[in-house]
Structure formats: structure tokens, C-alpha cells
Amino acid sequence: MQDSVSQEIHKAAQALLKAVYISGANIAVCLNSTLNQFLTWPFRAGSLRIIDSEGKSITFETVIYTSSATQSESQPPKVEADAVACGVHIVQSLGPEELRVGYECIAGLKRLKRTRIQVGFPVNIAPLGIVFAIDSSIPIEKTAELMMLLNKSYPASEWPDMVAVLTRGTVNYAVAFLGEPIKGDFLLPYIKDFPVPPMYVHVFAHGLGLFSMNKVCSLLFMHLQTFSPGTKLPNMEETLEGVSPFGITLGAYQFNLERQLVPARNLLWEQGKIGPLPFRIEDSKGNLLSHLQFIPWQDGGVVRLIGKLPLEGILVFMGPVARNAQIIRQPDGAISSVLPIGEAEFREMLAKFQRQSNMKVRVEEPKLTVSKFADEGTSSPFMARLFLGMLRLRDMVFDDNKKREEFDKAYQFVLDTFVNARETSNEIIQTLTEHSRKVSQGEIAHLKGHVIHISQSIDSKLGKQFAEFLNGTVRVLKDGMQNLAAVLQLNIGFLYRQQAAFENGIATLAQTRPELAAYLQETRKWSESLILIRNNLHKGWMLPKMTYKETPGTIQAVEPEVSGQPVSAFVDYMLDRLCCFIEEVSAYGLRDQMPSGISITEIPVSDRKADYPERFQVTFIHGGMPIWNIAYHVSKFEES
């Protein structure tokens, strides 16, 4: 059976790697030979010196060019810049310095002057720029971060279109229009006069291993067919057949009104707003015709229509400012290009539209009620890690609504019950702190001879709070986490059973998941104690009463002890252990449900963002950050 195009490219990548590593062959010679297996007329790949219309020149070891344009009397052969479709900067191992040099070489290529004249249909006259390495000393994610730093020093028209590491993966750009998912690869712009599109240009990374060559060819072939229309090359589906489509967005850009790509901004988020409610456009009888919405965008704004009314028929009421607006059709309506307007101009347009038409315009009534959940924001490790961070991991795992809802229901029970227990622990600390203050200051305690008299007791209140804490934490530990683990296809039920059943369960688990077995072995040391104390509570056990002692000049309150610890220390310890348990078992379960080629990595504490200190993020199995694995630790939640 004949190999598919995708398989042929993959085998060619294997052969290239073998030739370089085993035979010590020249990378450029091997790469040119590999590309020439798949290029068709008029294109060839070779080492060339490129000459522009002003006589400036630059040499690349790999150039994809129209073959009839070479001048072979010199070494390396010369070719005019107009004939160059792509330049590839080659390195053996990519590091920060090699990437910086690659950027400068690609920028030099893209600065060369060209004389090609545009014809009556789209033709891409700018060369593609690729930095190509065999291996890398940095993970793919770090490569993307370095690219975004280097992008600050060059206009977008001079950025490399792709950085590819043959044994790891690729980073290039992908496009998504506002309100839509990522559409596909994006070729960096080379012209300066175009309607400003309402789209995000994502820095998109793929961890593909040797299938990185397929991704290189996919982008290259797409570009060549716009550089020389009519060229017959494999399409994207053929080139990427069987290649994992999963990637990670590591940053994004937007076009401003100067047509420059600048880091994306969410103005509504920055201003602390949820987003403007859309306006209803109704007929004279109040029937909904369409929704219209203003969306702030860098230094301008976008008008989005949801419904069947023609957006261009509404934008005419904006006046000359919208005369050259581009309309992009969407599945549910349409959206305008970015216009030099603010919300005030948008509302003026609506007022004019209503005055001069037989339709009515009014603000849509809100359909959602947003309730305050906590006094903490995303700068809190608890919120960033157990709420938003875990939901981000969940989004990578469950694309099926039914399975997502099953996870959400189980996880919501865990979080809600844990938050209640956390609030109870705060109440316990507050009760103890306030009582100790009143005792030490003599407000409710005094001596009569050698007898200490306390006028206000907290024993009953503290006992109820502690009982509530025990019941809440055990519900999280035993009911909530056992159910959540089952949703994540983890069986940890033996953790809560008698010692013999626990040991049998650990022995069985160790055969397939030794790291989880070791983690649960340590977890048992505190979880069993918590469950036994809760069980004893139902058998009549009560929290010991507060005691008091006289010190020179004052009376001090002494907390009751539980398992050899003051009750406040016990509550703090158990809450911290449970918090770590929730996060780590959930992350471990989600990690093993990730799509093929994707896993998670742990962000070092020193590298976490102050405004969003998440602990885990998605990474690639091939070429990404180190893969996280579950391991028990004694450090506190905030320190882990």
C-alpha cells in the first residue's frame, strides 16, 4: 500500500534526522533534498545569495525560489529577491542567542526591495521566513515567550512566520475572528493598506516531534500557492493527515488602526466590566430582528450584528467613517472591520438609525444574575489554582458537554463543601482569637483568690463550630473526592476503608500507578486521623473545654487539643492537607485524560504571576516543559 503524503513527509523527516545525527551530514543539504522531494515546478530549494533591486544581498543555506530565476555563474548561485518565496535560517540546536540571530536574518530577508507588480488577483509577493533547528535547549513554550519578546524589536512584517524544531515542535501564528474559534494558520502581513480586521493573531505552539516537518510543509505549501497561483502542491489536509491538531495559545496580537500588530488587550477586562449588553432591533410590533453590539478594540471599535439584518444597511448611519468598512460574515450574523469610533459614536448611529427607519432600538434586558462568590480575586492562590486554573485544565479535557457537566457537578460539590469548611475554620480562629483577647485584657476573666472566674464561655460555640468543620472536611475528603476521582477514572475508594482493605488496594494500584499509590500511602496518615475523629464525634466524643492559667499580671486562655495539637493548629493543618489533596488528585486525573500529545507542567513558584499565580499549565509531551507527576509533599498549599 502506497504511503500517504503525510507519511512520506514523516519518513523524510526521520531520514533527515538520521543523516544529520548518524552520518554527520550538512543540515542544509539534507533539508534542501527533503523539500525538493515534495516541491513542484516552478519551485526548488537550494543554497543561494539573494540580490534585491537596490543591489543589497543576503545568503541563506535554504531558499525556496522559482527555479528559472537563478544565475549560476557564482558560488553560491544568485537569485533576484522577486523570485524568493521562502528563506530558512538553519541552526543545529536552538537557544536564545540562536533565535535572536535567526530573527535578524529573517528580518534582513524581508527588508529586501522587490519589484514584482501586483496583478488583478491576490498574489503574495513577500517571502516566508522560517527558523529551522534540529533540536533545542529550551522547551517550546519558552521559545514562544522569547519570540514575543523579540517581536517587540521588529515590525510584524519582519517577524519569522514560523520557528520549527524538528525533534520538538513548531510555533507560528493562527487567526481567529472575534467571536469565533481559531480558523487556521496566519501568514504575517506585508502590505500597509487594508481594512483593519477584527481578529486575534495567536502565537500558536504544537508539540509534534518529527511531525514538525509536516507542519513546516503545510505552512510552506499554503504560502507557495499564494506566491505563485496555480502551483500544484499537497493541500493542508493531505500534509497533516494523522498529525495531532492540538496546540496551545501562548499569546495573542491585534491590529490597531495603524495596521500594526500589537499585543492583544481586553479593554472590558481592564476596565472591570463584564461587557456591554447588546441592543435589540425590533420591528414596529416588537418582534426581534437582530442584536447589535459595540466592542472596544485597541484604539477603535467593532460593530457586531447577530441576526439576519444586513450590517452594511445599519453602518450607513455611521456616516463617512464607515464608508470603507469591511463586513465579515459569521455563522450567526456579521462583524465590521475595526473603525475609528468609540461607544458614543455607536450610540449616535443607533439613535439616527431609529429616527430614520421604522424599527425600534432598545437595550437587551440581562438574562444572567451574577452573585458574589468570595472576597478573593485571581491574585489569591486558592482562587487562581482551585477555581480558574483547574477549569482551564478541564477545558482541555472535556469537549463533550455531557462529560463536562459530569465533572463540573462533582467538582462543584467538592469546592462548595470545602469553601464552607474553610469559612468554618475562619470562624473557629476568630472565636478563639476574640475570646483570648477578652480574657487577657480582663474583660471576661478575673481572679478571686486563686480561683479564675470566666463570665463568658465559648465551649458550646467552639464545639459546634468544630463539629461542623469535621463534618464538612470529611464530606469533601470521603464523599466529594471519591466521586470526583471516579469521574476522572481513578479508583481511590480503598483510601477510606479498614487497614487490611487499604493495604490490598494500595498493592493493586502500585502495579499500574505507583506514583499515585505512594501519594495515597502518605495521605492515609492524616486522612485516617480526620475521619476517625469525625466518627468518634458521632459516638459521643466532644471537643475538650477551654482551660485557663494565671501568669504574672494576666489570665491566659488555653485552647483544647485534638490529636496532640491545639485546635486552631489542627484545623489549619487539616484544611491545608485537604486543599493540596483536592488540587493534586484533580490535576493528576485531568492530566491522564488530556488529548494525545498533551500533558501538564508545574510552574515554579518564582515564575508564577502575581495577579494570577496558577500552579499548572498545559504543555506538550514532545518538546514541552517537564511533565508534572503527583508526589506527596509536606509544604503548605501557598508554598507548593
C-alpha positions as CSV (number, residue, x, y, z in Angstrom):
1,M,0.0,0.0,0.0
2,Q,1.4,3.4,-1.0
3,D,2.2,5.8,1.7
4,S,0.1,9.0,2.1
5,V,1.7,12.4,1.5
6,S,1.7,12.9,5.3
7,Q,3.5,9.6,5.9
8,E,6.1,10.4,3.2
9,I,6.9,13.7,4.8
10,H,7.2,12.0,8.2
11,K,9.6,9.3,6.8
12,A,11.6,12.1,5.1
13,A,11.9,13.8,8.5
14,Q,13.2,10.5,10.0
15,A,15.7,10.2,7.2
16,L,16.9,13.8,7.6
17,L,17.4,13.3,11.4
18,K,19.3,10.0,10.9
19,A,21.5,11.6,8.2
20,V,22.4,14.6,10.5
21,Y,22.9,12.6,13.7
22,I,24.4,9.4,12.5
23,S,26.2,10.4,9.3
24,G,27.0,13.9,10.3
25,A,25.6,15.3,7.1
26,N,25.1,19.0,6.5
27,I,21.7,20.1,7.7
28,A,21.0,22.5,4.8
29,V,21.9,19.9,2.2
30,C,19.6,17.4,3.8
31,L,16.8,19.9,4.3
32,N,17.0,21.1,0.7
33,S,17.0,17.5,-0.5
34,T,14.0,16.7,1.7
35,L,12.0,19.7,0.4
36,N,12.8,19.0,-3.2
37,Q,11.1,15.6,-2.8
38,F,7.8,17.4,-2.5
39,L,8.2,20.8,-4.3
40,T,6.8,21.0,-7.8
41,W,7.5,23.4,-10.7
42,P,8.3,26.3,-10.6
43,F,9.9,25.9,-7.1
44,R,13.2,24.5,-5.9
45,A,15.1,24.6,-2.7
46,G,18.8,25.4,-2.5
47,S,21.6,27.5,-1.0
48,L,21.5,30.9,-2.7
49,R,22.7,34.5,-2.4
50,I,19.6,36.8,-2.8
51,I,20.0,40.1,-4.5
52,D,17.4,42.9,-4.2
53,S,16.5,45.7,-6.7
54,E,19.0,48.1,-4.9
55,G,21.9,45.6,-5.1
56,K,21.8,44.5,-1.4
57,S,22.3,40.8,-0.8
58,I,21.9,38.2,1.8
59,T,22.8,34.5,1.7
60,F,20.6,31.7,3.0
61,E,21.5,28.0,3.1
62,T,17.9,27.1,2.3
63,V,15.9,29.2,-0.1
64,I,12.7,28.2,-1.8
65,Y,12.7,30.0,-5.1
66,T,11.3,29.9,-8.7
67,S,14.0,27.8,-10.4
68,S,14.1,29.6,-13.7
69,A,15.4,32.8,-12.0
70,T,18.8,31.5,-10.8
71,Q,22.1,32.8,-12.0
72,S,24.6,30.0,-11.6
73,E,27.9,31.7,-12.6
74,S,28.7,32.5,-9.0
75,Q,29.0,30.4,-5.8
76,P,26.6,30.2,-4.2
77,P,24.3,30.9,-7.1
78,K,22.5,34.3,-7.1
79,V,18.8,34.9,-7.4
80,E,16.7,38.0,-7.5
81,A,14.6,38.8,-4.4
82,D,11.5,38.8,-6.5
83,A,11.9,35.1,-7.1
84,V,12.4,34.1,-3.5
85,A,9.3,32.6,-1.9
86,C,10.9,31.5,1.4
87,G,14.1,31.8,3.3
88,V,15.0,29.3,6.1
89,H,17.6,30.1,8.7
90,I,19.1,26.9,9.9
91,V,20.7,26.0,13.3
92,Q,21.7,22.8,14.9
93,S,20.4,23.5,18.4
94,L,18.1,26.4,19.1
95,G,18.8,28.6,22.1
96,P,18.0,32.2,23.0
97,E,21.0,33.6,21.1
98,E,20.4,31.4,18.0
99,L,16.8,32.6,18.0
100,R,17.9,36.2,18.2
101,V,20.3,35.7,15.2
102,G,17.6,33.9,13.3
103,Y,15.2,36.9,13.8
104,E,17.8,39.3,12.5
105,C,18.4,37.1,9.4
106,I,14.7,36.8,8.6
107,A,14.2,40.5,9.1
108,G,17.1,41.1,6.7
109,L,15.4,38.9,4.1
110,K,12.0,40.6,4.5
111,R,13.6,44.1,4.2
112,L,15.0,43.4,0.7
113,K,13.3,45.5,-2.0
114,R,11.2,43.8,-4.6
115,T,9.9,45.0,-8.0
116,R,7.1,42.5,-8.7
117,I,3.9,44.2,-9.9
118,Q,0.6,43.2,-8.4
119,V,-1.9,41.7,-10.9
120,G,-5.7,41.6,-10.8
121,F,-5.9,38.8,-8.2
122,P,-4.3,38.1,-4.8
123,V,-0.6,37.3,-5.1
124,N,1.7,37.2,-2.1
125,I,5.0,38.9,-3.0
126,A,6.7,38.7,0.4
127,P,8.9,35.7,1.3
128,L,8.0,33.4,4.1
129,G,10.6,33.3,6.9
130,I,11.3,30.2,8.9
131,V,13.8,29.5,11.7
132,F,14.6,25.7,11.5
133,A,16.5,23.8,14.1
134,I,17.2,20.1,14.6
135,D,17.0,20.3,18.4
136,S,16.6,22.9,21.1
137,S,17.9,23.7,24.5
138,I,14.6,25.3,25.5
139,P,11.0,24.0,25.7
140,I,8.5,25.0,23.0
141,E,6.7,27.3,25.5
142,K,9.9,29.2,26.3
143,T,10.6,29.5,22.6
144,A,7.2,31.2,22.1
145,E,7.9,33.5,25.1
146,L,11.3,34.5,23.6
147,M,9.6,35.1,20.2
148,M,7.1,37.5,21.8
149,L,10.0,39.4,23.5
150,L,11.9,39.6,20.2
151,N,8.7,40.7,18.4
152,K,8.9,44.0,20.3
153,S,12.1,44.9,18.4
154,Y,10.7,44.4,14.9
155,P,7.6,45.3,12.9
156,A,5.3,42.3,12.3
157,S,6.3,42.4,8.6
158,E,9.8,41.3,9.6
159,W,8.9,38.6,12.1
160,P,9.7,34.9,11.3
161,D,6.4,33.2,10.2
162,M,7.5,30.0,12.0
163,V,10.1,28.7,14.4
164,A,10.4,24.9,13.9
165,V,12.4,22.4,16.0
166,L,12.4,19.1,14.1
167,T,12.6,16.9,17.2
168,R,10.2,19.0,19.4
169,G,7.6,21.1,17.7
170,T,6.7,24.4,16.0
171,V,5.5,27.9,16.9
172,N,3.7,30.0,14.3
173,Y,0.7,32.3,14.1
174,A,-3.0,31.4,13.8
175,V,-6.0,33.5,13.2
176,A,-9.4,33.8,15.0
177,F,-12.0,36.4,14.2
178,L,-13.8,37.9,17.1
179,G,-16.5,35.6,18.4
180,E,-15.2,32.5,16.6
181,P,-12.7,29.7,17.3
182,I,-9.2,29.6,15.7
183,K,-9.6,29.3,11.9
184,G,-6.1,28.2,10.8
185,D,-2.6,29.4,10.2
186,F,-1.9,33.1,9.6
187,L,0.8,34.5,7.2
188,L,2.2,37.7,8.5
189,P,1.2,40.8,6.5
190,Y,3.5,42.6,4.1
191,I,1.2,45.4,2.9
192,K,0.2,48.5,4.7
193,D,-3.2,49.4,3.3
194,F,-6.0,47.1,4.2
195,P,-9.2,47.3,6.3
196,V,-8.3,46.6,9.9
197,P,-9.7,43.1,10.6
198,P,-11.4,42.3,14.0
199,M,-9.3,39.3,14.6
200,Y,-6.8,37.9,17.0
201,V,-3.4,36.6,15.8
202,H,-2.5,33.9,18.2
203,V,1.1,32.7,19.0
204,F,0.3,29.0,18.5
205,A,2.5,26.2,19.5
206,H,2.4,22.5,18.5
207,G,4.4,19.7,20.2
208,L,4.7,17.3,17.3
209,G,8.1,15.7,17.5
210,L,9.2,14.6,14.0
211,F,5.8,15.5,12.7
212,S,7.0,19.1,12.9
213,M,8.2,18.6,9.3
214,N,4.6,18.1,8.3
215,K,3.6,21.4,9.9
216,V,6.5,23.2,8.2
217,C,5.4,21.8,4.8
218,S,1.8,22.7,5.5
219,L,2.6,26.3,6.1
220,L,5.1,26.4,3.3
221,F,2.9,24.8,0.7
222,M,0.0,27.2,1.6
223,H,2.3,30.2,1.1
224,L,3.8,28.9,-2.2
225,Q,0.3,28.6,-3.7
226,T,-0.4,32.3,-3.0
227,F,3.1,33.3,-4.1
228,S,2.6,31.5,-7.5
229,P,-1.1,30.9,-8.0
230,G,-1.8,27.6,-9.9
231,T,1.1,25.7,-8.3
232,K,0.1,22.2,-7.6
233,L,1.2,21.1,-4.1
234,P,-0.4,18.9,-1.4
235,N,-3.1,20.7,0.5
236,M,-3.2,21.1,4.3
237,E,-5.4,18.0,4.8
238,E,-3.0,15.8,2.9
239,T,0.1,17.2,4.5
240,L,-1.3,17.0,8.1
241,E,-3.2,13.7,7.8
242,G,-2.8,11.8,11.1
243,V,-1.0,14.7,12.7
244,S,-2.3,15.9,16.1
245,P,-4.3,19.1,15.6
246,F,-3.9,20.1,19.3
247,G,-1.9,23.2,20.0
248,I,-1.6,25.8,22.8
249,T,-2.1,29.6,22.5
250,L,0.7,31.3,24.4
251,G,-0.1,34.9,23.4
252,A,-2.1,37.0,21.0
253,Y,-2.0,40.1,18.9
254,Q,-4.5,42.5,17.4
255,F,-4.2,45.0,14.6
256,N,-4.6,48.7,15.7
257,L,-5.8,51.4,13.4
258,E,-2.2,52.0,12.2
259,R,-2.4,48.4,10.9
260,Q,0.3,47.3,13.3
261,L,0.1,44.0,15.2
262,V,0.3,44.9,18.9
263,P,-0.3,42.7,22.0
264,A,-4.0,41.9,22.4
265,R,-5.9,43.8,25.0
266,N,-9.3,43.0,26.6
267,L,-10.4,46.6,27.3
268,L,-13.5,45.5,29.1
269,W,-11.5,43.3,31.5
270,E,-9.0,46.1,32.1
271,Q,-11.9,48.4,33.0
272,G,-13.5,45.9,35.3
273,K,-16.6,45.5,33.0
274,I,-18.4,42.3,32.0
275,G,-19.2,43.6,28.5
276,P,-21.9,45.8,27.1
277,L,-25.4,44.3,26.7
278,P,-26.4,44.2,23.0
279,F,-29.1,46.4,21.6
280,R,-32.3,44.8,20.3
281,I,-33.5,45.9,16.9
282,E,-37.3,45.2,16.7
283,D,-40.0,45.8,14.1
284,S,-43.0,48.1,14.8
285,K,-44.7,45.2,16.6
286,G,-41.8,44.5,18.9
287,N,-40.6,41.3,17.2
288,L,-36.8,40.8,17.4
289,L,-35.0,41.2,14.1
290,S,-31.4,41.3,15.2
291,H,-29.0,42.2,18.0
292,L,-26.3,44.8,17.6
293,Q,-23.3,45.2,19.9
294,F,-20.3,47.6,20.2
295,I,-17.0,46.0,21.1
296,P,-14.0,48.2,22.1
297,W,-10.8,47.3,20.2
298,Q,-7.4,48.8,20.8
299,D,-7.8,52.4,19.5
300,G,-11.1,51.9,17.8
301,G,-14.2,49.8,17.9
302,V,-16.1,47.0,16.2
303,V,-19.8,46.6,15.4
304,R,-21.1,43.1,15.7
305,L,-24.6,42.0,14.4
306,I,-26.3,38.8,15.4
307,G,-29.3,38.0,13.3
308,K,-30.4,38.3,9.7
309,L,-30.4,42.1,9.1
310,P,-27.7,43.4,6.8
311,L,-25.0,45.1,8.8
312,E,-24.0,47.3,5.9
313,G,-27.5,48.7,5.9
314,I,-27.0,49.8,9.5
315,L,-23.5,51.1,9.2
316,V,-24.5,53.7,6.6
317,F,-26.0,55.7,9.5
318,M,-22.4,56.0,10.9
319,G,-21.6,58.4,8.1
320,P,-18.3,58.7,6.2
321,V,-16.3,57.0,9.0
322,A,-17.8,53.6,7.9
323,R,-17.7,54.2,4.2
324,N,-14.8,51.8,3.6
325,A,-15.8,49.3,6.4
326,Q,-15.3,45.7,5.6
327,I,-18.1,43.3,6.5
328,I,-17.1,39.8,7.6
329,R,-19.8,37.2,7.5
330,Q,-20.2,35.0,10.5
331,P,-22.4,31.9,11.1
332,D,-24.8,33.9,13.3
333,G,-24.5,37.3,11.6
334,A,-21.7,39.7,10.6
335,I,-19.0,41.9,12.1
336,S,-17.4,45.0,10.9
337,S,-13.7,45.8,10.4
338,V,-12.2,47.9,13.2
339,L,-13.5,51.5,12.9
340,P,-12.1,54.7,14.4
341,I,-15.1,55.1,16.7
342,G,-16.0,54.8,20.4
343,E,-19.2,53.8,22.2
344,A,-20.5,57.4,21.9
345,E,-20.4,57.3,18.1
346,F,-22.0,53.9,18.2
347,R,-24.9,55.2,20.2
348,E,-25.3,58.2,17.9
349,M,-25.6,55.8,15.0
350,L,-28.3,53.8,16.8
351,A,-30.3,57.0,17.5
352,K,-30.0,58.1,13.9
353,F,-31.0,54.6,12.7
354,Q,-34.1,54.6,14.9
355,R,-35.2,58.1,13.8
356,Q,-34.8,57.4,10.1
357,S,-36.2,53.8,10.0
358,N,-39.4,52.1,11.0
359,M,-37.6,49.9,13.5
360,K,-37.1,50.3,17.3
361,V,-33.8,50.1,19.2
362,R,-33.6,49.2,22.9
363,V,-31.1,47.7,25.3
364,E,-31.4,44.0,25.8
365,E,-32.5,43.0,29.3
366,P,-29.9,41.0,31.2
367,K,-30.5,37.2,31.3
368,L,-28.0,36.3,33.9
369,T,-27.6,37.0,37.6
370,V,-24.0,37.3,38.8
371,S,-23.6,36.7,42.5
372,K,-20.5,37.3,44.6
373,F,-18.8,34.1,45.4
374,A,-15.9,35.2,47.5
375,D,-13.9,38.2,48.7
376,E,-10.8,36.8,46.9
377,G,-9.7,37.6,43.4
378,T,-7.4,35.7,41.0
379,S,-4.3,37.0,42.8
380,S,-5.3,34.6,45.6
381,P,-3.5,31.2,45.1
382,F,-6.7,29.5,46.3
383,M,-8.9,31.2,43.6
384,A,-6.2,31.0,40.9
385,R,-5.4,27.3,41.4
386,L,-8.5,25.6,42.6
387,F,-11.0,27.6,40.6
388,L,-9.8,29.2,37.4
389,G,-6.6,27.1,37.0
390,M,-8.4,23.8,37.3
391,L,-11.2,24.9,35.0
392,R,-8.6,25.7,32.3
393,L,-7.3,22.2,32.6
394,R,-10.8,20.8,32.4
395,D,-11.5,22.8,29.2
396,M,-8.6,20.9,27.5
397,V,-10.0,17.5,28.5
398,F,-13.8,17.6,28.1
399,D,-15.2,18.7,24.7
400,D,-18.3,16.6,25.2
401,N,-20.9,18.6,27.1
402,K,-22.3,15.6,29.0
403,K,-18.8,14.6,30.3
404,R,-18.0,18.2,31.2
405,E,-21.2,18.6,33.1
406,E,-20.5,15.4,35.0
407,F,-17.1,16.7,36.0
408,D,-18.4,20.1,36.9
409,K,-21.1,18.7,39.1
410,A,-18.6,16.6,41.0
411,Y,-16.1,19.3,41.3
412,Q,-18.6,21.9,42.3
413,F,-19.7,19.7,45.2
414,V,-16.1,19.4,46.4
415,L,-15.4,23.2,46.1
416,D,-18.7,24.4,47.7
417,T,-18.3,22.0,50.6
418,F,-14.6,22.9,51.0
419,V,-15.4,26.6,50.9
420,N,-17.9,26.1,53.7
421,A,-15.4,24.2,55.8
422,R,-12.8,27.0,55.1
423,E,-15.3,29.6,56.3
424,T,-16.0,27.5,59.4
425,S,-12.2,27.3,60.1
426,N,-12.0,31.1,59.9
427,E,-14.9,31.3,62.4
428,I,-13.1,28.9,64.8
429,I,-9.9,31.1,64.6
430,Q,-12.0,34.2,65.1
431,T,-13.8,32.8,68.1
432,L,-10.5,31.7,69.8
433,T,-8.7,35.0,69.0
434,E,-11.5,37.2,70.3
435,H,-12.0,35.1,73.4
436,S,-8.3,35.1,74.2
437,R,-8.2,38.9,73.8
438,K,-11.1,39.4,76.2
439,V,-9.6,37.0,78.7
440,S,-6.1,38.5,78.6
441,Q,-7.5,42.1,78.9
442,G,-9.7,41.2,81.9
443,E,-13.0,41.9,80.1
444,I,-14.5,38.5,80.9
445,A,-11.9,36.9,83.3
446,H,-10.8,37.8,86.9
447,L,-9.3,36.2,89.9
448,K,-11.0,35.6,93.3
449,G,-8.2,34.4,95.4
450,H,-6.6,31.6,93.4
451,V,-9.8,30.8,91.5
452,I,-10.2,32.0,87.9
453,H,-13.7,33.2,87.0
454,I,-14.8,33.3,83.4
455,S,-18.0,35.3,82.8
456,Q,-18.4,34.2,79.1
457,S,-17.7,30.7,77.9
458,I,-17.1,29.7,74.3
459,D,-17.1,25.9,74.9
460,S,-20.5,25.3,73.4
461,K,-20.0,27.6,70.4
462,L,-16.5,26.3,69.7
463,G,-17.7,22.7,70.0
464,K,-20.5,23.3,67.4
465,Q,-18.0,25.1,65.1
466,F,-15.5,22.2,65.4
467,A,-18.2,19.6,64.7
468,E,-19.3,21.5,61.6
469,F,-15.7,21.7,60.5
470,L,-15.2,17.9,60.9
471,N,-18.4,17.0,59.1
472,G,-17.6,19.4,56.2
473,T,-14.0,18.3,55.7
474,V,-14.8,14.6,55.8
475,R,-17.6,15.2,53.3
476,V,-15.1,16.7,51.0
477,L,-12.5,14.1,51.6
478,K,-14.6,11.0,51.6
479,D,-17.8,11.8,49.6
480,G,-16.7,14.6,47.2
481,M,-13.2,13.4,46.3
482,Q,-14.1,9.8,45.9
483,N,-16.9,10.7,43.5
484,L,-14.7,13.2,41.6
485,A,-11.9,10.6,41.3
486,A,-14.4,8.2,39.8
487,V,-15.4,10.7,37.2
488,L,-11.7,11.0,36.4
489,Q,-11.4,7.2,36.1
490,L,-9.4,6.9,39.3
491,N,-10.4,4.4,42.0
492,I,-9.4,5.6,45.4
493,G,-12.2,4.1,47.5
494,F,-9.8,1.9,49.4
495,L,-8.3,5.0,51.0
496,Y,-11.3,5.2,53.3
497,R,-11.6,1.6,54.3
498,Q,-10.1,-0.5,57.1
499,Q,-6.4,-1.1,57.2
500,A,-6.4,-4.6,55.5
501,A,-8.6,-3.4,52.6
502,F,-6.4,-0.2,52.3
503,E,-3.2,-2.3,52.0
504,N,-4.8,-4.6,49.4
505,G,-5.9,-1.5,47.4
506,I,-2.5,0.1,47.6
507,A,-0.8,-3.1,46.4
508,T,-3.1,-3.4,43.4
509,L,-2.8,0.3,42.5
510,A,1.0,0.2,42.8
511,Q,1.1,-2.2,39.8
512,T,-0.3,0.3,37.4
513,R,0.0,3.7,39.1
514,P,3.0,3.5,41.6
515,E,3.2,7.3,41.9
516,L,-0.5,7.6,43.0
517,A,-0.1,4.7,45.3
518,A,2.8,6.3,47.1
519,Y,0.9,9.6,47.3
520,L,-2.2,7.9,48.9
521,Q,0.1,6.0,51.3
522,E,1.2,9.3,52.7
523,T,-2.3,10.8,52.5
524,R,-3.6,8.0,54.7
525,K,-1.5,9.3,57.6
526,W,-3.6,12.4,58.1
527,S,-6.9,11.4,56.4
528,E,-7.5,8.4,58.6
529,S,-7.0,10.6,61.7
530,L,-9.5,13.2,60.4
531,I,-12.1,10.5,59.6
532,L,-11.7,8.7,63.0
533,I,-12.2,11.9,64.9
534,R,-15.3,12.7,62.9
535,N,-16.6,9.1,63.5
536,N,-15.9,9.5,67.2
537,L,-17.9,12.7,67.2
538,H,-21.0,10.6,66.2
539,K,-20.2,8.1,69.0
540,G,-20.4,10.8,71.7
541,W,-16.9,12.3,71.7
542,M,-16.8,16.1,72.4
543,L,-14.2,18.7,72.0
544,P,-12.4,19.3,75.3
545,K,-13.3,22.5,77.1
546,M,-11.1,25.6,77.2
547,T,-8.7,25.9,80.1
548,Y,-7.2,28.9,81.7
549,K,-4.0,29.7,83.6
550,E,-2.7,32.6,85.6
551,T,0.5,34.3,84.5
552,P,2.1,37.3,86.3
553,G,-0.5,40.1,85.9
554,T,-2.8,38.3,83.4
555,I,-5.0,35.4,82.8
556,Q,-4.4,33.3,79.6
557,A,-6.9,31.1,77.7
558,V,-5.5,27.8,76.6
559,E,-7.0,26.1,73.6
560,P,-8.3,22.5,73.8
561,E,-6.1,19.9,72.0
562,V,-7.0,17.5,69.2
563,S,-4.6,14.7,68.3
564,G,-1.9,16.4,70.3
565,Q,-2.4,19.8,68.6
566,P,-4.1,23.0,69.7
567,V,-7.5,23.0,68.0
568,S,-6.5,26.0,65.8
569,A,-3.3,24.3,64.6
570,F,-5.3,21.1,63.9
571,V,-7.9,23.0,61.9
572,D,-5.2,24.8,59.9
573,Y,-3.2,21.6,59.2
574,M,-6.2,19.5,58.1
575,L,-7.5,22.3,55.9
576,D,-4.1,22.7,54.2
577,R,-3.7,19.0,53.6
578,L,-7.2,18.8,52.2
579,C,-6.6,21.8,49.9
580,C,-3.4,20.1,48.5
581,F,-5.3,16.8,48.1
582,I,-8.1,18.4,46.1
583,E,-5.7,20.2,43.8
584,E,-3.2,17.4,43.2
585,V,-5.6,14.5,42.7
586,S,-7.8,16.6,40.4
587,A,-4.8,17.7,38.4
588,Y,-3.5,14.2,38.2
589,G,-6.8,12.8,37.0
590,L,-7.2,15.6,34.4
591,R,-3.6,15.1,33.2
592,D,-4.3,11.5,32.3
593,Q,-7.4,12.5,30.4
594,M,-5.6,15.0,28.2
595,P,-5.7,14.7,24.4
596,S,-2.9,12.8,22.8
597,G,0.4,14.6,22.9
598,I,-0.7,17.0,25.7
599,S,0.1,16.9,29.4
600,I,0.6,19.4,32.2
601,T,3.6,21.0,33.8
602,E,4.1,22.7,37.1
603,I,5.1,26.4,37.0
604,P,7.9,27.1,39.5
605,V,6.6,29.3,42.4
606,S,9.1,32.0,41.5
607,D,7.7,32.2,37.9
608,R,4.0,32.5,38.8
609,K,2.3,35.7,38.0
610,A,1.4,37.9,40.9
611,D,-2.1,38.6,39.5
612,Y,-2.8,35.0,38.6
613,P,-0.5,32.5,40.4
614,E,-1.7,29.3,38.8
615,R,0.3,26.3,39.5
616,F,-0.3,24.1,36.5
617,Q,-0.5,24.8,32.8
618,V,-0.8,22.6,29.7
619,T,2.4,21.5,28.0
620,F,3.5,19.1,25.2
621,I,4.7,15.6,25.8
622,H,7.2,16.1,22.9
623,G,9.4,19.2,23.4
624,G,7.4,20.9,26.1
625,M,8.1,21.8,29.7
626,P,8.9,18.9,32.2
627,I,5.8,16.8,32.8
628,W,4.4,17.0,36.3
629,N,3.7,13.9,38.3
630,I,1.9,13.6,41.6
631,A,4.2,13.4,44.7
632,Y,3.4,13.9,48.3
633,H,4.9,17.0,50.0
634,V,4.7,18.5,53.5
635,S,5.0,22.1,52.3
636,K,1.9,24.2,52.8
637,F,-0.5,24.9,49.9
638,E,0.7,28.5,49.4
639,E,4.3,27.3,49.3
640,S,3.8,24.4,46.9
